[in-house]
Amino acid sequence: DFKVSMLEVYNEAVKDLLVVDADGPGASLEVRVGKGARGAPTVYVEGLVECEVRSLEEVEQLIEMGVTNRHVGSNNFNEHSSRSHLVFTVKIMAVNRTTG
């Protein structure tokens, strides 16, 4: 299984770029620290949507949607510069066929 998520950090707010309402990306999400599968600390974004993908085309469509939802502002150096940070995550889940 492959899952992707896409978020931006803009003005200290974390937004899910794959969930959009009529006014643009939804409410700011919270970054949390929890326990991972093996008990070690892990960082995650509460409420971030992970979309299951089955093809490269689906990944490309989601990237395009996320980029469209980003905040973009201009500055003196680049007319189309983004003042946000984008994080695109791919999760790959595999099962050992021998041990299950």
N, C-alpha and C positions, 0 to 999 in steps of 0.2 A: 504494500500500500504506500502511496505517496500522498502527502498533504502539504499544502502551502499556506502561508499567511504573509500579510504585508502590512506594515505599520509605518507611521511617520511620527517623529518627535518635532513639534513646531511650537515655539514659544512655551517650552516646558510642559506641553500637553502631549499625551500619547493618543493617537487616533488610529482606528482600524480603517485601512484604505479599501478593504473589500466589502465593507458594509456602508451603504450610503442611504440617507433619507433625502427628503425633498430639499433640505438646506445644505447638503453636502455630508462629509463624514460625520458620524455620530458623536456622542459625548466622549469626553476624555476617559481613557482607561487607566487602571492602576497597575504599576509594576510591583510584583510581590516576590518574596523569597519563601520557598516551601521545601519539602523533602521530595527528592527524586525517587525513582524506582528502587534504588539500592540504599536509600536512606541518606544520601549525600545532599547537601543544599543545592537547590536549583532556582534559577530566576525565571519567572514567567509573567505574562501580561494577562491579568484576569479579564475574561470576557472576549479575548481575541479569537476571531473566527478562523478555523482551519478548514480549508476547502480541499476535499479529496479530488485528485486529478488522475486521469488515466492516459493522457497523451501530452505531447509537447505543445500541441495546438491549444489545449485547455490552459496550460501554464502561460502561454503567450497572451491569451485573452485576459487572464486574471492580472498579469503584469500591466497590460495596456489599461485596464480599468483602474488599477491602483495608481498608475502614473497620472491618469486623467484627474484623479481625486486629490492629488498633492497640492499643497500651497506653493505658489511660485511668486516671488517678488523680485524686482529688479534692484540692482545696485550700480555703482559707478563702473564696475569692471565688466559686468555681463548682463545684458538686457533681460535674459531668460534664466537667471540664476535662481536656484531654489535656496531658501533660507531654512529649510527643514532637513532632517536626516531621515533616510528611508532604510528600513530593515525588511528584507525579503528572506523568509525562512522556508526551507524544504525539509520535511520530516520523512524519513524513509523507515518504514516498519517492515522487518523481515522475520520470518519464522524458520528456525533450523529444522529442516525436513527430517533429520535423524532423531532429534530429541523432542521435537514439537514445540 
